[in-house]
Each structure stands twice: as C-alpha cells, then as structure tokens.
C-alpha cells in the first residue's frame, strides 16, 4: 500500500489553523547530532511543518520536508509541464544530485510568505539522515552513530517494517513512512510521523483509522465527542469526528514499549476511508501524528540507513519526571 499526496492537497489532511506559533531560535548553533548541513527553518505563521530553502534546476525557494508524502514534488507554477507530469530535476540535497519529481499545485492555507517551490517526500528522505529541531533542519548523506546518540540521551525507535533506506526492511503492505508507537490505556498501535500535517487548530492531533477507533471503544476508554475537523483530501472537503479523552495520557513509546514522552493534551480524529489511501485503508489499528508533535519530541533524528528514528523528548520532560517517563500538559 502506498500513500500519495498530489495537487493542492500535499497534506493527507489540512486543518483550518487559527493559532500563532513562535519559532525557537535557541538551537541554531548547536552541534549537529549526525553531521550534515544545517538549514534554517523558514518561519510560517501558524505553522508547525518544517520548510527549508533548496535549489531545483537553478530555482531557489521553500521546500516542505514531508515524511507523510511518498513522492517528492515541484510547483507546477514554477516549472514547465502540466500538473501531474513527472520530470527529472537537479536538487541541492546532500548526496542526491538529481531526482524525479511530479508537478503539483500548492493552494495550501499555510505556506511560507514567498510561496512553496516543492516537497521533499519519503522517496528522497529515506536516502538522507535528517535532524529536526525547532529552528533548523540538518540534512546529511551519512548514517548516524547509534552509541553517540544514546550518549546524548536520545531514545531509538526501531523502524524495521516501516521506514528504511533498504526496501527489504519495509513491509510491502505499508508505505515507507517513519513511525512511533502510541499507547492509550491498554491499546497500542503504530503512529506515522507526518511532518506535512499542520495541525495547530487542534494541537497534537492524532488521526486514527476505524480499526483503532473500534479497539479504543472495545477497551472501555471513554471518548468524548468534541466536534468535527474540517479537512481537504483528494476527495474534496470532508468533516471528520473529533474526540477527546479525559483522565488518560497518550504515551509515545518505542517498539519495545519504553515510554519516551506522554501528554494529556491531545485530540483524536477519526479518519474515514476514501480514495486517498493511507492509514484509513488499513485493516490493522493505525494512527498519524500531526506536525505539532515535533515540538513535544524536541530534537528528532531520522536515520533510515540504520532503520531508526531517534527522539529526544526533552521538550516534554520536567525536573520531577524520570528519564523516558515525561508528562506534559
């Protein structure tokens, strides 16, 4: 199964966003955890998704770093060719001199002030080591040194079956998209990290499929209907039911069940099946995390050559919390 974002809907779901966010610049001069080139993040008012400036075929502009998109794209308004066409273009990415892109239009509610030149999706990101911080994106062509990251206090999340540079390590039933694991009460499921899903209207939005919704109901967890979420998908405008859970924390874990960070401030949005693919089409319980979770995770390192994602979680840790058992409001 594959996930594909196309045309103006390069996000699996685009929520109407109304709140502001300030970009933290305190980490601009920190040493890169895995080496590579540091790119300042382009500030997008009200946005949480990471944009950086790259050059394609001699044109320079903002590119969205989007792990929820399985194919990379260029703006059909900036490059010649019909919308949907595929073109080979040069690209200023470490270790990648040129790549295939499809042409798409970006009519998103949230974009950099100077517009959007393209999307770097998982087809290219699975070949790069990427570190995301609140103010920067570090792109590199080399794999990380696991012991060095462990020494820095990061927790590994094994991606075997989900996300890796080696296609043999990916379950063919799933897209090559990075995940963490979430736990709510006794229910546990994998959750895709969708950096292109800007979700600040309902911060820490967790899209869940019907299978996970039914599992939560069967477990006895009380889901309080909190309204609807307006989204735009490849099928057009839709309204998905939104729920909140009282007195239970959402725990983010690695594959071995080690808690990394948790929060009691989150929204569950039931993603209905349509013709767009993604978790809604999966029979197994699955979820998708909005980009605002990046702020909770702190530094995040995507290391597909080692089939690992590393989470800091420092943004959610309090002095009273034990390591890897942090709770935030």
N, C-alpha and C positions, 0 to 999 in steps of 0.2 A: 504494500500500500504506500502511496506517496502523497505528500502534501504539497500543493502548488498554489502560490499566490500570484495573481495576474492582474492586469489592467489597473484601475484606480484602487483596487482592493488588495494591495500588497500585504495587508494585515488580515489574519484569519478572522478577526472581528475588531472593528474600530468603534470604540465607545465615545460618546459625546463627552468631552472633557471640559471642566469648568474651573478647576482649581490651579493655582500657580505653584511652581516649584523653583527653588533656588539651586544653582549648581555649585557644589562644594569644590573649591579650588585648592584645598589644603594638601592634596596628594600629587600635585603636578610635578614636584621634584623628587618624589620617592623613587628608589631604585626598582627597575622592572624585575618582577619575580622570576621570569623565564627568559630575560633578554628580549631583543627585538626593538622595533622603532616605536616611539611614543607619539601618538597623535592626540592633540587636544580635542575633547568632545565639543561639538558645536551645540551651543545652548538653543533649546527650543522651548519657548514659553509654554507652560502647562504640560510639557512632555517628559517622559522618562526613558524613551528609547534612545540608544546611542547612535549618533551621527558623527562621521569624521570626513575630512576633506581628502579626496583622492583624485587621480587624473586618469581619464579613459580617452584614448585616441586624441590626446592633446587638449582635452577639455577638463577643467578642474571645477569641482563643486562637491556638495554634501552627498555622502552615501550612507544609507542606513545599514547598520550591522545587524542582520536579521536572521537569527537561528531558527525562526519559525517558518522561513521560506526555503523551499528545497531547490529553487532555481534563482540564480542571480539575474538582475535586470538593469537596463539602461532606460533613461527617459526617452519616450518616443517624440517628445517635443524638442529634444536637444540633438538627437542623432537621426540621420536619414533612414527611411524604411518604414513600412506600415506597422501599425501596432500589432504585436504578436509575432513579428518576424524574429528570426534568430540571426545574430551577427557575431563574428569573431572580432574582438577588440583588444587593444593593449590595455593594461591596467597596472597601476602603481602599487602592487601588493608584493610583499617580500617573497621571493622565490617563485612568483607567478607573473610571467611577462605578458601573457595574453590568455584570454578565456572566451568561452561562448556566453552570450547574454541574449535574453529575449527583450524586445522593446515593449514598454508598458507606459501607461499614463498615471500620474500621481495627482489625484484630486483629493488628497487626504486633508482632514481637518487640522492635523498637526504636521507641520513641516518647518524646516529652517527658514529664516526670513528670505534667504536667497533661493529658495526652492530646493528641489531634490533632483540630483543628477542620476542616482541609481540606487540599487540594493545589492549588497553582498550577502548572498544566501549560503545555506549549509553546503551546497555543492563546492564552493570555494573555501568556506570556513572550516570544513573538515580536513583541509590541507594545511591549515595555519594554527599556530598557537596564539591564543588571544587572551589578554588580560583586560578585564573591565574594572574601572574604578569610577567614583562619582564624577571625576573631571577629565579622565583620559582613557584612551584605548591603546593598548600596546599590541602590535602585530609582529609576529615572528615566524620564521620558517623552521626553527629547530624545536625539538621536543623539550619538555621540562625535565628537571632533575628531581624526582619524587622526594628523596631524602631532604633536599634543601627546602621544599615547600612544607614538608611535615615539620621541619625545624622552625619554620616561620609561623607555625600554628594553624595551617590550613588543613582542612579535612577532605580526604579524597572520596569521590563518589564514582564507583566503577561504572563505566558506560558500555560494557560488553553486552551486545544485543541491541544497543540503542544508537551509539554515536562513536565513530572511529574513522581514522584515515583508511584503514584496511577494510574493504567491503565484506570480507569473510567474517568479520566480527559483528556484523549487523544482522539482526533477524530480518529476513526478507519480507516479513509481513508488516514491518514498521518502516517509517521514514528515518533517514539518518539525522536525527534531531536529539540534542542533549537533554538529559532528564535529571531530576532529583526524585526522591520518594517522599510522599506525604502520608501522614497518619492523622486520623481524626477519630478519637475513641479507639475502637478495636479494628477499624477499617484502614487498610493500607493500599496505596496504588502508586504507580509512577506518574510523574507530572513533567511534561515538556517545559523547558525554559524558553519562552517565546519573547525574545528581546524586541521584536517588532510590534508587540501587542501593547499599545499605550493604554493604560487602564486607570488613569488618575481620577476619573469621575467617581469610580468606586474603587478606592485604593486597595491594593492587594486582592485583585480579582482572581478567582480560581475558576476557570471554565472546567466543567465536569461533563462527562458523557452520561447517557441514560443508564448505562450499566453501573457506573459509580453512584449515581443518584439512588438507584434502587438498592444498592448494597448499603448505603447510609441509612435509608429508611428501614430496611430489614434489621439493621443493628440496633434500632431503637433510639438513634440520635434525633432530637427534636430540631426540625428545620423550620425556621420562621420565615414565611414569605415576606419579602421586603420591597416588592415592586418588580419592575421589569427593566431590562437593559436593552436600549436601542442599539442595534448593530447593523452594519452593512457588510454583506458577504457577496460571493459570486452569484448568489441567487437574488440579490437585492436587499431591501430593508426588511429586517426581522426584529421581533421582540422576544427576548429570552427571559424566562423567570429567574429572579434573583432571590437568594436566601441568605439568612444569617443564622449563626449558631451561638447560643448563649452558654456561658459557663464551661466551654470546652475550647482548648487551644488547638490550633493547627500546627503540627510538628513537622519540620522538614528534616529528613533523615538521609543517610547514605544507604547503599544496598544491603549493608549488614545490620540495619536497624539502629545505628548510632544517631542520636539526636544532635543536630547541628545548631538549629535555632527554632524558636517557636513564637507564635503570635496569636492573640485572641481578637485581633482586629483584621477581619478578612470578610470577603463576600464569595458565595458560591453561585455561579451562573450556569444553569443547565443548558448545554449546547445541543440544540436539536440537529438531527441528521438532515443533511441536504445534499446537493450535488457537488459540494466543495471538497469532500474528503476530510482528512484529519481525524481527530480523536472521536468525533461524533459517529463515525462509521465503524469504530472498533467494537467488537463484542466484549472485550475484556475491560474492566474498570480502568479509566484513564482520565488525566487532568492536564491542564495547560495553565501555566502561571503568567500573569501579566508582568510587564516590564518594571512596575513599581517594586516588585520583589527584589530587584537588583540593589535597591537602597537598603533592604534588610540584610542582604547577604554580605554587603561590604565589597571587598575585592573578590572577583570571580575569575578563575583561570580555566579556560577551555583548552584541554591538551589532547586532541584526538589521536595523536601519534602514540600516546600511551593509553588511549581509550579511557580517559579520566577527566572529570570536572572537579576542580578544587574550590571549596567555599571557605571564606574567612569567617563570616558571621559576626565580625567584630561590631558591626553597626547595631546589632541587637543584643549584645552582651552587656550586662550590668555588673558592677563590682560584686554584688551578692551572688551572682549566678555562677555555678560551677562551669568549667570549660565544656563546650559542646552541649550545654543544657540551658542555653539562654532563653529568656522570655521577654517579649516586648509588647507594648500596648499599641 
